[in-house]
Amino acid sequence: MNRSVIGVCSVLLAFCLVPAMQAAEVDLASAKAGTYKVDSYHTQVGFSISHFGFTNYHGLFSGATGGLQLDPGKLGAAKLDVALQVNTISTTVPQLTEELKGDKWFDTAKYPTATFSSTKVVPTAKGVTVTGNLTLHGATKPIVLDVRFVGAGVNPITKAYTVGFEATTTIKRSEYGVTTYVPAIGDDVQLNIAGAFEQQS
């Protein structure tokens, strides 16, 4: 297929999808209540950590699974359970990525899965706070996610009704037994989460 044909196809695809994308609801109260599963392809957990105080280094986890119980009219009753395969970690340096999987860091052979299970959801002026238990590297600690609703609607490609959120929190890796090079490489790890969920019922 030549470039001109590809270009025309791209324009037509964009033209067809724009109306559907613009239809996404941006008010959480308008989202559909129901049972949702994690859209693994579009859910990411980004992390940022101080590298000797010179830069904030970034990486990514992907491939999350799990579910969400959501009723916009009863946000306090929402329930979130997510699992993440730690060996999906990626950075821009392949050698570092493999090192982080090893026993001096995440030890993914021994601790392959990280999980989060919510225990409390509280609406706020800007979204909700979600308190829950994070299990990582064999340790379980409570954390609080600051969550902002992004949008909801029918995915124009998969045709699945989807809700999306962004969440942030900061954890101390030493509390989970990941202590290599602390404090030269930061103890505080900022997490930035993009979560997409497809309605099941």
Number of C-alpha atoms within 10 A of each C-alpha: 5 6 8 9 10 11 11 11 12 12 12 11 11 12 11 12 14 11 11 14 15 9 14 18 16 15 12 20 13 13 20 18 16 15 16 21 20 25 22 17 12 14 21 20 20 19 20 18 19 18 15 14 12 8 10 15 16 17 16 18 19 19 19 24 18 18 21 20 16 21 18 16 14 12 17 16 14 20 19 21 18 17 18 22 17 25 21 15 21 19 15 11 10 10 9 12 16 13 14 19 20 15 13 13 16 24 18 19 12 11 18 17 16 19 18 21 19 20 16 16 21 14 13 11 5 10 17 18 19 22 19 21 17 21 18 22 21 14 13 16 13 14 15 20 20 17 22 18 17 18 19 24 22 18 17 15 8 9 10 15 18 23 27 21 18 20 20 18 15 16 17 14 19 15 14 17 15 18 17 15 13 13 14 11 17 20 20 16 20 18 20 19 20 18 22 23 24 25 21 13 9
